[in-house]
Amino acid sequence: MWWHSLLGGMSAGGVAWIVFGFVGQIMFTMRFITQWLASEKAKRTVVPLSFWIYSILGSIVLSIYAIYRRDPVFILGQLPSVFIYCRNIILERRNNLASAAEVKTMDS
């Protein structure tokens, strides 16, 4: 097959890992696209929940890929980010709940 020579005779399992890594990179890239589109729609800078979801998913997949590759630089660059992205979702959710409670208090 043509892809066999392109990938240097890599096994099917090796190709599957490369595809897995690219899927993670695509998910990670989608966060920028969704943030850009949401900001264009709002005519101001916004960070939608989908930005954080894509960030988490992309970082998890890329972290798994980095662990498979045994690449400490790549692992250190991706794995801690997962926790930061989760924390940002928690903070945003708390902020939204506080804002909703404030509005409800004002309406009473």
Buried (B, 14 or more C-beta within 10 A) or exposed (E): EEEEEEEEEBEEEEBEBEEBBEBBBEBBEBBEEBBEEBBEEEEEEEBBBBBBBBBBBBBBBBBBBBBEEEEEEBBEBBBEBBEEBBEBBEEBEEEEEEEEEEEEEEEE
